[in-house]
Structure formats: structure tokens, C-alpha cells
Amino acid sequence: MQIRHAGCRKDQGCTGGRMKPVGLFPRVAYFTDCYHEINGIATTSRQLAEYARRGRRPMMIVNCGPEKRVRARGSVMNLELRRGWAAFSVERDFGFDLALWRHYSYVKRALQAFQPDVIHVTSPGDFGLLGLYMAHRLHLPLVASWHTNLHEFAGRRLKKLAPWAPAAGVEDWSLRLLRLFYGCARVTLAPNPEWVRWLSDKTGKPCLLMHRGVDSALFDPSRRRVKDGVVRLGFVGRISPEKNVRFLAQIESGLVQGGYKNFRFVIVGDGAEIPWLKQNLQHAEFRGVLRGEDLAQAYADMDIFVFPSHTDTFGNVVLEAMASGVAPVVSSRGGPKYLVQAGVSGLIAEQESDFITHVAMLLERPERLLAMRQAAREHAIRSTWDEAFEPVYEAYKLALANRRSVHAGGVAAVAGWN
């Protein structure tokens, strides 16, 4: 399979095995375990690709695809690898291929042709581990971004499969392994202040805060269609144990016991907990997986976004709901609390029973709910993807500034990347 350099025009040719510089930006090889899926890592990865393309920043993305292929648009190239016989599903939208290393020689040749200045990995999945190894073999600085609390993911999965097993021990060992993985990076990125402090402290390396953005033109309250007076409590995301979705049934039960009837849950997404929720939620509709304008309208038709997850490090879906004019109620554990100005643009539950109290209060006070929905929208529209990715390129610059020597053919002056 022939590999064409991203951003290299047919009439230009390439010099010394690489294309002529597109601009004064580092050449980035980005290894991500999720790209086409519907989750936070995939959304962030696709948006980063668009950001690089708009700014004519050279980037090669190595990701899973339906087949082994190369796709190029502007300055961005996707090198897609197909997971094979040794792959297994971690979740319906996330897999791991034990034999992904069979692509090693192919990927190495592609990297040598592209000549990246830095490698960025998003997690210790199959693609992330391949990216880490490539950085080691090619003597390239590594940047690693923290997206998911995988240790908590592992603990909650074990608790579901084997309630008698020591989930806390699994979380502890998983966290130690994550520390080793992220310790290999020269610079790390984290989505909230808690994990910035943890990564900086545990790795002894610089860690920069990497927020997320939202498409406020797509996610807009003007898309609302329902006008039946029913208050819709929304949830969007992976319907799985680590999202604490079974607690939604307790919220429903608490509201019903409190005499509240004029509400309905709207569940958007898919996952292993769907059958349980369908059996245990009496006032709910399940919309399945939605994308684009269908998803945006589903958000706009919601009134309160109920998000009881303790494991989310940021909460892209919370920001999308807020941009759609939906008031969020989130846990005090995890990253979504940093998106909410408590009592103004949403509410924060210090303990699980607070979810019921907060939702009941908003059901009783529609004027307070309306004001909160408006404030949520005003807050969210200030979060742009362009602003979110500025620290990412600062991390690349920092990783290269700390490098003792820049490989031949790399960008000559880090100071010029402004």
C-alpha cells in the first residue's frame, strides 16, 4: 500500500522523504484507540483532526478502521488499521487487539515517511501501546493525554462480574500500571485540575490542562420541538456500569414516592445496562444511539440532564447538554462538576440522595429551571474547540523544547511555533 504524505500536492513532490513544510507547526503522529466510535475520546480525536486541518497543521492519525487503508484530507492523514482475530470487545464501542503488533513494520514505514516530530497517545489501549513503542524505537518525544479513569472502569466491571472480588485492589493495581504508562511521556495532558495535579505529582513531568469544546451551532435550544409540558430528564452516553446508570432507577423511585408524576426519562446511547434499565425504569423512553442533528434535537427536547457518573474525567455530554439549554445535575465526584457553577448553571450532588432533592426542586420551581437552562447555555457557548486545543500544541512545543536533540529533518526552531 502506497503512503502519500499528508498535505503534499502531486505537483510539489517531497524532499528527503517528507513533504515540504505546511507551516511552522510540529509534525504530530497521533495514536488513538477510538476515532469513529461515539464516546469522548473519539469526539475529541475527530475535533483535533479538524482543528489541525483548518490550521494546516501536519498530523498523521493512527486509528482503528473497517479496513487497512490510508485517507488524506488537507494536512491530515488517517492511517487506519483493522483489528483482527485476536481482538475482543471491552465495550460495544471499544475493543483491544492483542495482535495489533502485526502492523508494526507497516506503521514504522509510514512514520519514517511522515517524519513526525512528536508522538501523542490517548490511552494505554492497543493503539496507545503501539504508539508508545514507536516513540521509543524512533527516539521521539511522547505526549500522553488522560481521558478515562480506566482503573475505576476496571473496578466497576469486576464488581459487576464478581461481586465477591476485591474491586478496590483491582483499581489500585490498575492505577499503578497507568502511572507507569503515563510516566513514559515527556508531557501529559489532563481534562480537569484533579488529574493535572495527580499526573504532575506521580510522573514528575509537566501536565497541562486540556479542556473540551462544543459545537454551539449544532447543539442549540432552538431545535426544541416538544411542548407537551412533560419535564424530560435526559441521559446521554455509554449505558454501562462505570456510568452509574442503575442509579437512575433510584432517582425515578424517589421522585414517584415524593408525589412527582409529570416527568419522563430520555435515555440516549447503548451498552450492557440497557436491558436492566428497560426492566427497572417505568417512566422512560430509549432512543438508542443518535448522531448529528438527531442527537442535537434529542438534547434540545430535554429539560434536566441527570448525570450520576463518578468516573467521567470531563463530561463532553454535559457540555453538549448545557449548550442545548439543558440544566445539568452532576456528581461532586469526577470532572463534570468543573463545568457547573452550582446554583447558577446547574446543580452538584454532594451525595447520591441529592440527585433526587435537586431534581425535585427543579420540578417544583419551573422559573428556577428556566433561569438555570439559560445560564447553562451562556456558559457552554464560551467553550470552543479551538481554545481547547491550544494547550495541546503547547504540550507538543514543551515536549520538543525539553528534547536534547531534534531528529534530522524535524522542525528547526521550536521558538517559531506560535
N, C-alpha and C positions, 0 to 999 in steps of 0.2 A: 504494500500500500504506500503510495507516494504521499509525503507530507509537505504541504505548501506552507510557507511561513506566514503567520497571521499579519495582515496589513501590507504584504509585499505585492505590488502590482505586477502583472505579467510583463509590462514594458520597462520595469525597473531592474528586475533581477535582484540577486542578493550578493553581498560582498562578504567573502570569508566565511561562508556557511550560515550567514544570518542576514536578515533583511536590513536595509538602511533604517536608521532610527526614525521612529514615528514622531517622537517628541522627547523632551527632556524628562522622561519618567523611567523608573526601573522596569525591567522586563520580569514579569511575575509568572511563575508556574503555580497554579492553584489546584490543589488536590482536595476534592470534596466527596464525601460518602453519599451525599444527597444532592440532586440537581433538578430532576424532572418531577420529583415527588411533591406532595403537599405537606410541608412542615416548615418550621422556622429556618433550619439550615438551608433547605432548598430555596426558599424565598429569598433569603439573604444572598445566597450564591448567585442566583439569577439577576438580582438587582445590582450586585457588584459587577457582573459581566456587562450590564447595560451602562453602568457608570464608567467603566473602562472604555467601552466602545464610544460613548459620547465624547469623552475626553481624548480619544485616540491614544489611549494608554495600552501598550502591548501586553497581552495576557494570554497564556495558554491554560485552559481549564481541563483537568483530567477528571473525568466523572463516569459513572455508570450510564450505559445507554442500551437500547434494544439490540444493537449490533456493534461490532467493531468498526468504527468509522471516524473520519475527520470532517468537522464542519467549521467553516470560517465565515465570519462577518466582520468587515472592517478590521480593527486592530485586535480582535479577539478570536481565538481558535479553540474549539472544543475537541479534545481527544477523548472519544468515548470508547469504553471497554465493556464488553458484555460479561456479566457474572455467569459462571458455568456450573458444571456438575457438582462442584464442591461447595456451592452456595447454599445458605439456609436463611430463613426469614427470622429476623429479630422481632419485627413487627410487620404489619401488612404493607407499610411503605418504607421499610428499611431492611436491608439484607447485608450479609457478610459472606465473602467468598474466600474460603481457606486456601484456594489455589490461584488467587489473583496474581501471585508471583510469576505465573507462566507468561505474563505480559512484560516481564522485567526488561528483556532485551529490546522489545519494540518501544517501550516508553523511554528507555535510556537513549535510543537513537533519536527519538522525537525531541527530547530535551536537549541533546547535543546540537540538533539542527536549530532549535529555537534559541538556545543560549540564554537561559534566564539568569537574572542577577540574584534572585531570591526565590525560595520556595515557601508557599503558605499552605498549611494543612488545617482542616477544620475539626478533626476529632480522631481518636485512635481506632477508627474503623479500618476496613481493608484498604481503602484508598488512602487514608491518612497514614497508615503504617508504611505503605509503598512510598508515599511522598517523603516521609521521614528518612527512609533508607536511601532514597535518591539524593536527598540533600547531603547525607553522609558520604555516599560514594562519589558525588561530583563536587564535594567540598564547597557547598553553597550554604549561605546563612538561612536559617529556618525561622519562620514566624508561625505561631500556632494560636488559633482563636478558640476560646471556650464557648460552647453553645448550649450544651446539655449537661445536666447533673447525672452523668452516667452511673455513678456509684449509687445514687438513690433509685435510679431506674432498675439497676440490678437487684437492689434490696427489695423493692416492691414486687418485682417479678417472682423472686424466690418466696416471698411471703404468700403470694397467691398460689404458687405451685406446691409449696410445702410449708404450711403454717407453723409446723413444729420446728423448722430450721432457724438457726441464728442469723436473721437478716442483718442485724447490726454488724456482725462480724464480716459479712459479705461486703457491706458498704465500706467498712474500714479498709479491707484489703483492696477493694476497687479504687478507693481514693489514693492509696499508696501507689498503685500502678499508674493512675492518672498523673500523680505528681512526677513520676519518672518520665512519662511521655512528654509532659509539658516542660519538664526541666531540660529536655534536649533542644528546645527552641532558644534562639538568641533574644527574641522579644515575644511577649504574649499579648493577647487581646482578650478582654472580658466584657460582658454586657451590663454588669452592674457593679457598684462600688464594693460590695462584699467580696465578690470574686476577684476584683482587681487587687484588693488587699491580700487575699489568700494566695493568689498566684505569685505576687511580688514577694511575699514573705517566704513561701515554701520553695520557690525556684531560685530566689536570689537574683532574678533577672527583671528588667523593666517590664511593666504591664500597663497597657493603655486602655482607657475606657472606650468601648465600641458600642454606641447606641444603635438603634434601628430607625428606619424611616417608614413612612406610609404614603401611599398614593391617595391624597386627599381629594383628587378629582374623581377617582373611581369610587372610593368609599365616602359617600356623601349622603346626608339625611334627606336630600331632595328626592332620592329614589324610593322613599317610603310609599307603600301602596295601601296598607291595611288601615281601616278607620272604623273598626268594629267595637272599640272601647276595651278590648281584652288586653291586659298587660302581658307582654311576652318577655319571658325570662330566657335569655339566649346562652348557649354554649357552643363554641366552635373549636375544633381541634381533634387530635387523636383521641379516640374513645378507648382509653387503656388505663390500667391500674395506677400508673405513676401520675396520672392527671387527677386522681382522687374523684373520679366521676360518680362513684356509687354514693357519694355524699349528697348528690343532687336529689336522691330519693328521700333522704332525711330532711332536706330543705322543704320539699313538697309536703311531706308528712307534717312538719312543724307548722307550715302555713295553713294547711287544712284544719289542723287541730285548733289553730288560732281563729278560725272562722273565715278565712280568706278563700274566696272561690273564683274571683274574676282574674285568673292568671293562667298562663299556659307556657310550658317549656318548649323551646325550639332547639333541637339538637342537630348540629351540622358537623358531619365528619363520619369516620368509620373506625372500627377497631374491635378488639376482642370483647369489650364490655357491652357492646350493643345488645346482644340477646338478654343479658341481665337487666339492663335498663328498660328494655321494652316490656319485660315482665314485671318490673317493680315501679315504674312511673305510670301514674294513671292519667295525668294531665300533660301529655307531651306529644309532639309530632317529630318524626325523624326524617330529616331532609337528605341524608346521605352526604356524599362528597360533592361540593359545589365549587365552581371556579368563576373567575371573572365577574361579569355583570350579574349573574345569578347569585353569586356569593354576596356581592355588594348589596343587592336588594334584600337578601335574607337578613343581613346586618341592619339595614335601614328600617326593617319592619320590627326589630326588637326594641324594647324599652330599657331593660336592665340586663347587663351582661354579668352572669354569675360564673366566676372562675375560681373554684376551690383548690386548684393545683398548688402543691407546696414545692414542686420540683422545677418549675419553669425559671430559667435564668433571666429572661426578659419579658416575653409575652407579646409576640407580634400580633396575635389575635386580639389582645386587649387594646392595643393601639389602633387596630383597624376598626374595632367596635366604637372606640371613642371618636374616631374621625367620622363615623357614621351617625354620630349624635346619640350614642347609647351610653348610659351611665354604668360604669363598672363597679362591681363589688368583688374585691380580691382578698387573698390571704396576706397576713403580715409576714409569712414565710415565703421567700423566693423573690424574684426580680420584679414582678408586676407592681408591687407596692411603690416602686420608684416612679411609676408612670402616673400615679394618682395623687392629687392634692386632696387629702382627706377632708370630707365635708363640703368640698367645693366642686371638684370634677369627678368625684366618685367616693367610695367608702372602703375602708380597710377593716377586715375582720381579724381582731386580735386572737380570737379563739373561734372554733367552728360554730358554736351556737350563735355567734354574732352575725353569721350569714343570714340566719332566719330573722333576727332582730332588725338588721339593716333593710332587708327586702320588705319586711312587713311595714316598716316606717315609710318606705317609698310608696308602697301601695296605698297607705293611708293619706299621704301628702302629695298629691299629683303636682302641685305647684313647685314643691321642692324637687321632685323628679325632673320636671321640665327645666328648671334652672341648672340642675346638675348635668343634664344632657347637653345643654348649650355650652356650658363650661368645658365639658369633655371635648367637644368638637373644637373649641377655640384653642385648647391645649394641644390637641393632636396635630392640627394643621401646621404647627411650628416645627414638627419633626420631619425633616426631609431626608431622603436617601443620600443626596449629595453631601449634606452636612454629616451624616452618619459615617460616610466612608473617608472623610478627611483624616481621622486618626489611623485608619488602616494604612494609608500611604505614608503617614508619619512613622508608623511602625516599620515599614519597609526601609524608609530612609535611616531610621535608627539602627536597624539590623545591619545595614551596609556601612554605616558610619563606624560601627564597632568592629567591623571586619578588618583584619590585619592587612589583607591584600585582596584586591578585586581581580577576578579571573580575567584572562585575556579576552578582549572583545567586549567587555562589560562597559557600562556607562562610566565615563571618565571622572566626572565630578559630582559627588553626592550633593554638594552645596548648590548645584544648579537646579535641583528638583524642588521647585517652589510652586 
